[in-house]
């Protein structure tokens, strides 16, 4: 759809404007410390603040957020406006002598630690292009130092995807550049970006406002950073796992002491301390926002209790010896007392959310009810970095409830409800038809009850997605909810919903599953990924047993497809099971390309890269029942 045909955003209503004025009055606007800290140590910026790929496509444009300055407009929550003003700062910053950060060139920060002969890179952003641009900016100001090490703080793509912008596989394999990561890094990175990557990617388009205009009625930020870059995602597997708290490593004569924090912001994550710099890297476990217990794009539910405990441990291990703490998002904190209080307040936030949710669920309240009831303590409410710009009290509480109690709230009326479309048809009929439902919804809209409008009109849209009046009203309601949101990802979700209702779907503009990500799959992970693509009903009547000889690993695996399930295991010595229907012999990379990399199976077989004994059609039978994920599935319509 061309720009000329796009339906443009509407205006904030009087109800929305009044709510935003009330929100402004409750904020601690007199505390401007963050602005001084965000500017501290500035060295230079990238001019222009635009990064392109090899074909000239723009993959990052920080300059496009230049409208985020001055007084807050009436279409933005003033708290989110302030957060965005802090995050659009871009360039190279000195954290402390020998430690620098690249900020404002992606969703995350890239940190550079100067060693004896070169520089250690922490978290090389999402895209190779933005990471390379950041490294070039550093080198322009600090000299052409080689990269002598890479550290991934955790298993999310914005902390490793740009690695090939700062080093190469050849340098790593030659032992010139060690790559350190917490134990379980590859497993969890693959699980997130390959197993459920398509669905997460589609929802991430909403979470980060992929199609929203860069103006005051559109994208303001994601709260954690401005948005995501759209360049080339890569991965180089770690050469050394960090496995325990207290483990000390030396890279390029830089001493590093690690703290393992699994189950916090990521399943595989770690903090670490630089004793010679008195500097603490908090990964993404402490930032300048309340984080997600369950991110809106989807993920494994995190453990708020463990999160708070690891923050206590970080204070105990490193607090008294730390002069500066930095993270892979936002800006650092300086001063031992300030760092300790920052960590303690972050700890108290996750601890309070967890403990109070447990207290109330044990009184019989459900997650939705607790989310409406729970109030944060004044000391946390009056602190900027505990506000919900990325996570929120509302959806974090529901996530904590889900972690302990699951999706079912215990009411048998909710045990077997109709799915969305059938439920919608019955609700619309109960309302007296679509026209009557829309009359009630417009009345609620005029009264400023946008939450009810969204709930009610959603029934009309799902009962009849061709009802343009319903879609238009739903878009208007979602837009007002977005304008009022303090949370950046809530704003993006609401405004993306409005955008797609008015203009059609935008699909998934970014792809986290890259060739290098696929190449990192183990054989076990490959068969796992394939098993998740089996179209069960198509495969009900198939019974196929294949063996797979992996030439470059000297291992043999068996897969058995029966009842729509692909079971798989490595064949142990002395195995005496039934003979396979076919045995295929190939290297691991060849097998990945054939089963998950989109290579033409017939060509691979003809080339001899896969050889077969037995019935060669058994491989084609397996391929024939694999579904292709849909990156363009509907969200706000059925």
C-alpha positions in Angstrom: 0.0 0.0 0.0 1.5 3.3 -1.0 2.0 6.2 1.4 -0.7 8.2 -0.4 -3.4 5.7 0.5 -2.4 5.3 4.2 -5.0 6.3 6.7 -3.4 8.9 8.9 -3.5 8.9 12.7 -6.2 10.8 14.5 -6.0 13.5 17.3 -6.0 12.9 21.0 -9.4 13.3 22.5 -10.2 15.7 25.4 -10.3 12.6 27.7 -6.8 11.5 26.7 -5.4 15.1 27.0 -6.9 15.4 30.5 -5.4 12.0 31.6 -2.0 13.0 30.3 -2.1 16.3 32.2 -3.0 14.4 35.4 -0.1 12.0 34.7 2.4 14.9 34.4 1.4 16.2 37.8 2.2 12.9 39.5 5.8 12.6 38.1 9.0 13.6 39.9 9.9 16.1 37.1 12.3 18.0 39.4 14.7 15.1 39.4 16.9 15.7 36.3 19.9 13.6 37.4 19.4 11.2 34.5 19.9 13.9 31.9 23.3 14.7 33.4 24.3 11.0 33.6 23.1 10.3 30.0 25.4 13.1 28.8 28.3 12.3 31.0 31.5 11.2 29.2 30.3 12.1 25.7 33.2 11.8 23.2 31.7 12.0 19.7 28.6 11.1 17.7 28.1 9.4 14.4 27.3 12.0 11.8 24.8 11.5 10.2 23.3 9.0 12.7 22.3 6.7 9.9 23.7 3.2 9.1 23.3 1.5 5.8 23.9 -2.1 4.6 26.1 -3.0 1.7 23.2 -2.4 -0.8 22.6 1.1 0.6 19.4 0.1 2.5 19.0 2.0 5.8 19.1 -0.4 8.7 19.3 2.3 11.5 18.3 6.0 11.5 18.7 7.7 14.8 18.3 11.1 13.1 14.7 10.2 12.2 13.8 10.7 15.9 14.9 14.4 15.9 11.3 15.4 16.6 11.7 14.1 20.2 12.8 17.4 21.7 11.2 20.3 23.5 7.9 20.2 25.3 5.8 17.0 25.4 3.1 16.9 22.7 -0.5 16.1 23.6 -0.2 12.6 21.9 2.5 11.3 24.2 2.6 10.3 27.9 5.0 12.9 29.5 6.9 10.2 31.3 7.6 8.2 28.1 8.5 11.4 26.3 11.2 12.1 28.9 12.5 8.5 28.6 12.7 8.9 24.8 14.6 12.2 25.2 17.2 10.4 27.2 17.5 7.5 24.8 17.9 9.4 21.6 21.4 10.5 22.7 23.8 8.8 20.3 27.5 8.3 20.1 30.7 7.2 21.9 30.8 7.8 25.7 33.5 7.2 28.2 32.2 5.3 31.2 35.5 5.4 33.1 39.1 5.4 31.8 39.5 2.3 29.7 35.7 1.6 29.3 33.6 3.1 26.5 30.0 2.6 25.3 28.3 3.0 21.9 24.8 4.2 22.5 22.0 5.2 20.2 23.0 3.0 17.3 20.6 0.1 18.0 18.1 -1.0 20.7 21.1 -2.0 22.9 24.5 -0.6 23.9 27.8 -2.0 22.8 30.6 -1.7 25.5 34.3 -1.6 24.7 37.0 -2.5 27.3 40.5 -1.4 26.4 43.1 -4.1 27.1 46.8 -4.2 26.6 46.8 -4.8 22.9 43.3 -4.2 21.7 39.7 -3.9 22.8 37.1 -6.4 24.2 33.6 -6.0 22.8 30.6 -6.6 25.1 27.2 -7.2 23.4 27.7 -6.3 19.7 24.2 -5.1 19.1 21.6 -6.7 16.7 23.1 -6.1 13.3 26.5 -6.4 11.8 26.1 -3.0 10.2 25.4 -1.1 13.4 28.1 -3.0 15.3 30.6 -2.2 12.6 29.6 1.5 12.6 29.9 1.6 16.4 33.4 0.0 16.3 34.5 2.4 13.5 33.3 5.4 15.6 35.3 4.1 18.6 38.4 3.5 16.4 38.1 7.0 14.9 38.4 8.5 18.4 40.5 6.0 20.2 42.8 4.4 17.6 42.6 1.4 15.3 42.8 -1.2 18.0 42.1 -4.9 17.1 39.2 -6.7 18.8 40.8 -9.1 21.3 37.7 -10.7 22.8 33.9 -10.7 22.7 31.5 -11.2 25.6 27.8 -12.0 25.3 26.0 -11.0 28.5 23.0 -13.2 27.5 21.0 -15.1 24.9 18.9 -12.3 23.4 19.6 -11.3 19.8 20.3 -7.6 20.6 23.3 -8.7 22.5 25.0 -10.9 19.9 23.5 -10.5 16.4 26.1 -8.0 15.2 29.1 -10.0 16.2 30.4 -10.4 12.6 30.5 -6.6 12.4 33.4 -6.7 15.0 35.2 -10.0 14.3 35.1 -13.0 12.0 34.6 -16.7 12.4 38.2 -17.2 11.1 39.6 -15.0 13.9 37.7 -16.8 16.5 38.5 -20.3 15.2 42.2 -19.3 15.0 42.1 -18.5 18.7 42.8 -14.8 18.2 39.4 -13.7 19.6 37.9 -15.6 22.5 34.1 -15.5 22.7 32.7 -15.8 26.3 29.1 -16.4 27.2 27.0 -17.8 30.1 26.5 -21.6 30.1 23.4 -22.5 28.0 23.8 -19.5 25.7 23.5 -21.3 22.3 20.7 -23.6 23.5 18.6 -20.6 24.6 19.5 -18.4 21.7 18.4 -21.1 19.3 15.3 -21.9 21.3 14.2 -18.3 21.2 15.1 -17.3 17.6 14.6 -20.6 15.8 11.9 -22.7 17.6 9.4 -19.9 18.2 11.2 -17.2 16.1 8.5 -16.7 13.5 5.7 -16.0 16.0 8.0 -13.9 18.2 9.2 -11.9 15.2 5.6 -11.1 14.1 4.7 -9.9 17.6 8.0 -8.0 17.8 6.8 -5.9 14.9 4.1 -4.7 17.2 6.3 -4.4 20.2 8.8 -2.2 18.5 6.4 -0.3 16.3 7.9 -1.5 13.0 5.5 0.4 10.7 4.7 3.4 12.8 5.5 6.8 11.5 8.5 8.6 13.0 6.5 11.5 14.5 4.7 12.5 17.7 1.6 10.4 16.8 3.7 7.3 16.1 6.9 5.8 17.3 8.3 7.4 20.5 10.5 4.5 21.8 10.3 1.0 23.1 11.3 2.1 26.6 14.5 0.0 26.6 15.8 1.7 23.5 14.4 3.5 20.6 13.7 0.5 18.3 15.5 -2.4 16.7 17.9 -2.2 13.8 17.0 -4.1 10.6 20.4 -5.3 9.3 22.2 -8.6 9.1 21.9 -10.9 12.2 24.8 -13.3 12.8 26.1 -15.5 15.6 29.5 -17.0 16.4 29.2 -19.7 19.1 31.1 -19.1 22.3 34.6 -20.6 22.7 34.3 -20.5 26.5 31.3 -21.0 28.8 31.1 -19.2 32.1 29.6 -21.7 34.4 29.8 -20.4 38.0 29.7 -17.3 40.1 33.2 -16.2 41.1 34.8 -17.6 38.0 37.6 -15.3 36.9 38.9 -14.9 33.4 41.6 -12.7 31.9 41.3 -11.3 28.3 44.0 -9.1 26.9 45.3 -8.6 30.5 41.8 -7.4 31.7 40.6 -9.2 34.8 36.9 -10.1 34.9 34.9 -11.7 37.7 31.6 -13.3 36.8 28.2 -13.7 38.5 25.8 -16.2 37.0 22.2 -15.1 36.9 20.1 -17.7 35.1 16.4 -17.2 35.0 16.4 -13.5 35.4 16.0 -11.3 32.3 17.1 -14.3 30.2 17.4 -18.0 30.8 21.2 -17.7 30.2 22.6 -14.4 31.6 25.5 -13.1 33.7 26.8 -10.0 35.4 30.5 -9.3 35.7 32.9 -7.1 37.5 36.2 -5.4 36.4 38.2 -5.2 39.6 41.0 -3.1 38.1 38.4 -0.5 36.9 36.0 -0.8 39.9 33.3 -1.2 37.3 30.3 -3.5 37.2 28.4 -4.7 34.1 24.8 -5.5 35.0 24.0 -7.0 31.6 20.2 -6.4 31.4 19.4 -7.3 35.0 19.3 -3.6 36.1 18.5 -0.8 33.8 16.5 2.4 33.8 13.1 0.8 33.6 11.0 -1.8 35.1 11.7 -4.8 32.9 9.5 -7.6 31.6 8.7 -10.7 33.6 7.0 -11.9 30.3 7.8 -9.8 27.3 4.9 -8.9 25.1 6.5 -10.5 22.0 6.5 -13.8 23.9 9.2 -15.7 25.8 9.6 -18.1 28.7 8.2 -16.5 31.8 11.0 -15.1 34.0 11.4 -15.6 37.7 11.0 -12.3 39.5 11.9 -13.9 42.8 15.2 -15.2 41.5 15.8 -11.9 39.7 15.5 -10.0 43.0 17.8 -12.5 44.8 20.5 -12.1 42.2 20.4 -8.3 42.5 20.9 -8.8 46.2 23.9 -11.0 45.5 25.3 -8.5 43.1 25.2 -5.8 45.8 26.8 -8.2 48.3 29.6 -9.3 45.9 30.4 -6.1 44.2 28.5 -3.1 45.6 31.1 -1.8 48.1 33.9 -2.1 45.5 32.1 -0.4 42.6 32.6 3.1 41.5 30.5 2.8 38.3 27.9 0.4 37.0 26.7 0.1 33.4 24.3 -2.1 31.5 23.6 -3.0 27.9 20.8 -0.5 27.7 20.5 3.1 28.9 23.2 5.1 30.7 25.5 4.2 33.7 25.3 5.1 37.3 28.4 6.6 39.1 29.3 6.6 42.8 29.3 3.6 45.2 26.3 4.8 47.1 24.3 5.7 44.0 25.1 2.3 42.4 24.1 0.4 45.5 20.8 2.3 45.9 20.0 1.8 42.2 20.5 -1.9 42.5 18.6 -2.0 45.7 15.6 -0.2 44.3 15.6 -2.4 41.2 15.8 -5.4 43.5 12.9 -4.1 45.7 10.8 -3.6 42.5 11.0 -7.2 41.4 10.8 -8.5 44.9 7.7 -6.4 45.7 5.9 -7.4 42.5 6.6 -11.1 43.2 5.8 -11.2 46.9 2.6 -9.1 46.7 1.3 -11.2 43.7 1.9 -14.3 45.7 0.2 -12.8 48.8 -2.9 -11.8 46.8 -3.2 -15.0 44.7 -3.2 -16.9 47.9 -6.2 -14.9 48.9 -8.0 -16.1 45.8 -7.4 -13.1 43.4 -6.6 -13.8 39.8 -3.8 -12.3 37.8 -6.1 -9.7 36.1 -7.5 -8.7 39.4 -4.2 -8.4 41.1 -2.9 -6.3 38.2 -5.7 -3.8 38.9 -5.2 -3.9 42.7 -1.5 -3.7 43.2 0.0 -0.3 44.0 3.8 0.2 44.2 5.4 1.8 47.3 5.9 5.6 47.1 9.7 5.2 47.1 9.5 3.1 44.0 6.8 5.1 42.3 8.8 8.3 42.8 12.0 6.8 41.2 12.3 7.2 37.5 14.2 3.9 36.8 11.5 1.8 38.3 8.7 3.1 36.0 7.3 0.7 33.5 8.6 1.9 30.1 9.4 -1.6 28.9 7.8 -3.9 31.4 4.8 -2.8 33.4 3.2 -3.5 36.7 0.1 -4.7 34.9 1.6 -7.3 32.6 4.4 -8.3 35.0 1.9 -9.2 37.7 -0.1 -11.3 35.2 3.2 -13.1 34.2 4.1 -13.9 37.9 0.6 -15.3 38.3 1.0 -17.3 35.1 4.3 -18.7 36.3 2.8 -20.1 39.5 -0.8 -20.8 38.5 -0.8 -21.1 34.7 -3.4 -19.8 32.2 -6.5 -21.1 34.2 -7.9 -18.9 36.9 -9.8 -21.7 38.7 -13.2 -20.7 37.5 -14.8 -23.6 35.7 -16.7 -21.2 33.5 -13.3 -20.3 32.0 -12.1 -23.9 31.5 -13.6 -24.5 28.1 -14.6 -21.2 26.5 -15.3 -20.8 22.9 -12.3 -19.7 20.7 -12.2 -16.0 19.7 -14.3 -16.1 16.5 -17.0 -18.3 17.9 -17.1 -16.3 21.1 -17.2 -13.1 19.2 -20.2 -14.2 17.1 -22.2 -15.1 20.3 -21.3 -11.9 22.0 -22.4 -9.8 19.0 -25.7 -11.8 18.8 -26.2 -11.2 22.6 -25.6 -7.4 22.0 -28.4 -7.3 19.5 -26.2 -7.4 16.4 -23.2 -5.5 15.2 -25.0 -2.2 14.8 -26.3 -2.2 18.4 -22.9 -3.2 19.7 -21.2 -0.3 17.8 -23.8 2.1 19.2 -22.9 1.1 22.7 -19.2 1.2 21.8 -19.4 4.8 20.4 -21.2 5.9 23.6 -18.3 4.4 25.6 -15.8 6.1 23.3 -17.4 9.5 23.8 -17.2 8.8 27.6 -13.5 8.0 27.3 -13.8 4.4 28.3 -11.4 3.2 25.6 -10.6 -0.1 27.3 -14.2 -1.2 27.1 -14.5 0.0 23.5 -11.5 -2.1 22.5 -12.9 -5.2 24.3 -16.4 -4.7 22.9 -15.5 -3.8 19.3 -13.0 -6.7 19.2 -16.0 -9.0 19.2 -17.6 -7.2 16.3 -14.3 -7.3 14.3 -13.7 -11.0 15.0 -17.3 -11.9 14.2 -17.1 -10.0 10.9 -13.7 -8.8 9.8 -15.2 -7.1 6.8 -17.1 -4.6 9.0 -15.1 -1.4 8.2 -17.0 0.7 10.7 -16.0 -1.6 13.5 -12.4 -1.7 12.4 -12.3 2.1 12.2 -13.8 2.5 15.7 -11.5 -0.1 17.1 -8.5 1.7 15.5 -9.6 4.9 17.1 -9.9 3.3 20.6 -6.5 1.6 20.3 -5.0 4.8 19.3 -6.2 6.7 22.3 -4.9 3.9 24.6 -1.6 4.2 22.8 -1.4 8.0 23.2 -2.0 7.6 26.9 0.5 4.8 27.6 3.6 5.4 29.7 4.9 2.1 28.5 6.7 2.2 25.2 5.8 -1.3 24.1 2.1 -0.8 25.1 2.0 2.3 23.0 3.6 0.5 20.1 1.2 -2.5 20.4 -1.9 -0.2 20.5 -0.7 2.0 17.6 0.4 -0.9 15.5 -3.0 -2.5 16.0 -4.6 0.8 14.9 -2.3 1.0 11.9 -3.1 -2.5 10.7 -6.8 -2.1 11.1 -6.7 1.0 9.0 -4.0 0.0 6.4 -3.6 -3.8 6.4 -0.9 -6.1 7.8 2.8 -5.2 7.6 4.1 -8.7 8.4 7.5 -9.2 10.0 10.1 -6.7 8.8 13.0 -8.2 10.6 14.4 -11.8 10.5 16.2 -13.1 13.6 16.9 -16.5 12.1 20.0 -16.0 9.9 22.3 -18.5 8.1 24.9 -18.2 10.9 22.2 -18.8 13.5 21.0 -21.9 11.7 24.7 -23.0 11.3 25.0 -23.0 15.0 22.3 -25.7 15.4 23.5 -29.0 16.9 22.1 -32.1 15.3 19.7 -32.5 18.3 18.5 -28.9 17.9 18.0 -29.4 14.2 15.7 -32.4 14.7 13.9 -30.5 17.4 13.3 -27.6 15.0 12.1 -30.0 12.3 9.8 -31.8 14.7 8.0 -28.5 15.4 7.2 -28.2 11.7 5.5 -31.6 11.3 1.9 -31.2 10.1 0.4 -33.7 12.5 -2.8 -34.6 10.6 -0.8 -35.1 7.3 1.6 -37.4 9.1 -0.8 -39.4 11.1 -0.6 -42.5 8.8 3.2 -42.3 8.2 5.6 -44.5 9.9 9.1 -43.7 8.8 12.4 -44.7 10.5 15.6 -43.1 9.2 19.2 -43.2 10.4 21.5 -40.2 9.9 25.2 -40.7 9.8 26.9 -37.3 10.6 30.3 -37.5 8.9 32.0 -34.5 10.5 31.0 -35.6 14.1 31.3 -39.4 13.7 27.9 -39.9 15.3 24.7 -41.6 14.1 21.1 -40.5 15.0 17.8 -42.1 14.5 14.5 -40.4 13.7 11.1 -42.2 13.9 8.0 -40.5 12.5 4.8 -42.0 13.8 1.4 -40.7 14.9 2.5 -37.2 13.7 5.5 -37.1 16.1 9.2 -37.1 15.1 11.1 -38.8 17.9 14.9 -38.6 17.6 18.0 -39.8 19.6 21.6 -40.5 19.1 22.2 -44.2 18.5 24.3 -45.7 21.4 26.9 -48.3 21.1 25.4 -51.8 21.0 22.0 -50.6 19.9 19.9 -53.5 18.6 16.7 -51.8 17.4 14.9 -52.6 14.1 16.5 -51.8 10.9 15.8 -48.3 9.4 13.9 -47.7 6.2 16.8 -45.7 5.0 20.2 -44.4 6.1 21.3 -41.0 5.1 24.9 -39.9 5.3 25.9 -36.2 5.3 27.8 -33.5 7.2 26.0 -31.5 9.8 26.0 -28.3 7.7 24.7 -30.2 4.7 21.9 -31.7 6.8 21.0 -28.3 8.2 20.8 -26.8 4.7 18.6 -29.6 3.4 16.2 -29.9 6.4 16.0 -26.3 7.6 18.0 -24.0 5.3 15.8 -24.0 2.3 18.2 -25.9 0.0 16.7 -27.9 -2.9 16.6 -31.4 -1.7 16.9 -33.0 -5.1 20.0 -30.9 -6.0 21.6 -31.8 -2.7 21.0 -35.5 -3.3 22.3 -35.3 -6.9 25.4 -33.5 -5.8 26.3 -36.5 -3.6 26.5 -34.3 -0.5 23.8 -36.6 1.0 24.1 -40.3 0.2 21.5 -42.9 1.0 21.2 -46.6 1.5 17.8 -48.0 1.5 14.7 -46.2 0.3 15.6 -42.7 -0.8 11.9 -41.6 -0.9 11.8 -41.7 2.9 13.5 -38.4 3.1 11.1 -36.8 0.7 8.2 -38.2 2.7 9.5 -36.4 5.7 10.0 -33.1 3.9 6.5 -33.4 2.4 4.8 -33.1 5.8 6.8 -30.1 7.0 4.8 -26.9 7.3 6.2 -23.5 6.6 5.7 -20.9 9.4 3.6 -17.8 8.5 5.4 -14.6 9.4 2.4 -12.5 8.3 -0.3 -14.0 10.4 -3.1 -11.7 11.6 -3.2 -10.3 15.1 -6.1 -7.7 15.3 -8.3 -9.6 12.9 -9.1 -13.3 12.7 
